[in-house]
Amino acid sequence: MGDQQSKANEMLEFHLRQLDKLLINMGERVQKEANLPKPKRIRTQIDIYYYEFPNEPMWIQYYIDIDFHYEDKKIRCYTYSIDPLPYQIRCYNHQNEEESFELLNPSQNSSFIERTISAILGAYNILNPGVLKVTNYIPTHIRVDAYTDPNQPEKNLKRTDEDKIFRNSNKYNIGKSSIEIASLKY
């Protein structure tokens, strides 16, 4: 049993560290695209609706909002699966919405989105084994809130209950991020 738990912890750390690195890399893309300094912090909210029906392929809807905080501005980047161009990532300045831009590399965008969803589902499945297989025609709603400080030193995986947003959640500090994964009920 101890070996299984150890392996599960290793896989959880792998998925959460991957998510941390994806968020840092997205910050670097925005920094380069908008000609900005390194962000002071990054706040990410991701909602995934996972549907799996008998004899049907799984279906996923996602909403990804990422806020990049700088000394004098905040840039929001977002992408939604229901968008006509689902791999399009749009960004705008909160103080001046006319200062908007898109991250134009579709293959980088799709890779970011798919790897982000994969990391979240991987971590969620370790924390809630079997839940994704039992949907009873009701989607599983997974919410991820992450706070990333690109200027912090790397941290090892540590579970924490500090400042949790949701009761039914698991929160971890890892890499440069604090990541909370919740299962929301309808």
Buried (B, 14 or more C-beta within 10 A) or exposed (E): EEEEEEEBEEBBBBBBBBBBBBBBBBBEBBBEBBEBEEBEBBBBBBBBBBBBEEEEEEEBBBBBBBBBBBEEBBBBBBBBBEEEEBBBBBBBBEEEEEEEBBBEBEEBBBBBBEBBBBBBBBBBBBBBEEBBEEBEEEBBBBBBBBBBBBEEEEBEBEEEEEEBEBEEBBBBBBBBBBBBBBBEEE
